[in-house]
Amino acid sequence: QGQLDESGGGLVQAGGSLRLSCAASGRNISDYNMAWYRQAPGKEREIVASISWIGANINYANYSVKHRFTIIRDNEKNTLYLQMNSLDPEDTAMYYCNSDQHSGPYYFSWGPGTQVTVSS
């Protein structure tokens, strides 16, 4: 399996922005539909956004995420990004990337994740 390394999280005030990065190694993300996931304390991991292997199809978990977050992939850099704007305390979670769960098994080992904390 490939490996993933998420970064870019941090503590931000409500209304702020963060750009998360997910660097892959051992496999090329260009071969897979990819996604960002998050897990808040006491909750199950949920998919946030997904993007097809050439970026033609993008899906977001819900209306709120769709109008605040942007998923981007750079296959040449083997890196996935998540631009998050207008952050809300409800976005507080550990964020992970991996292949899209709707497209088959996870093709990468789960990385350490990156913590996003939004203060009110």
TAFENGI-V287797 format. One record per residue. N is the residue number from 1. PHI is phi in whole degrees, -180 to 180 (NA if undefined). Layout:
N|PHI + N|PHI
This chain:
1|NA + 2|-80 + 3|-118 + 4|-130 + 5|-138 + 6|-88 + 7|-155 + 8|104 + 9|-73 + 10|166 + 11|-100 + 12|-141 + 13|-78 + 14|-54 + 15|94 + 16|-81 + 17|-132 + 18|-143 + 19|-123 + 20|-91 + 21|-125 + 22|-137 + 23|-94 + 24|-105 + 25|-146 + 26|86 + 27|-145 + 28|-94 + 29|-66 + 30|-63 + 31|-86 + 32|-136 + 33|-71 + 34|-120 + 35|-153 + 36|-106 + 37|-128 + 38|-146 + 39|-136 + 40|-87 + 41|-55 + 42|78 + 43|-121 + 44|-79 + 45|-66 + 46|-131 + 47|-78 + 48|-104 + 49|-158 + 50|-137 + 51|-144 + 52|-71 + 53|-62 + 54|-111 + 55|82 + 56|-75 + 57|-119 + 58|-127 + 59|-133 + 60|-122 + 61|-65 + 62|-158 + 63|-61 + 64|-64 + 65|-66 + 66|-57 + 67|-98 + 68|-128 + 69|-110 + 70|-135 + 71|-94 + 72|-136 + 73|-127 + 74|-124 + 75|-65 + 76|-67 + 77|-92 + 78|54 + 79|-136 + 80|-112 + 81|-127 + 82|-138 + 83|-87 + 84|-119 + 85|-117 + 86|49 + 87|-64 + 88|-124 + 89|-52 + 90|-70 + 91|-83 + 92|-61 + 93|-178 + 94|-89 + 95|-108 + 96|-131 + 97|-123 + 98|-175 + 99|-67 + 100|-69 + 101|-64 + 102|-82 + 103|-108 + 104|134 + 105|-69 + 106|-78 + 107|-94 + 108|-126 + 109|-70 + 110|-68 + 111|-82 + 112|-72 + 113|81 + 114|-135 + 115|-83 + 116|-115 + 117|-125 + 118|-113 + 119|-94 + 120|-89
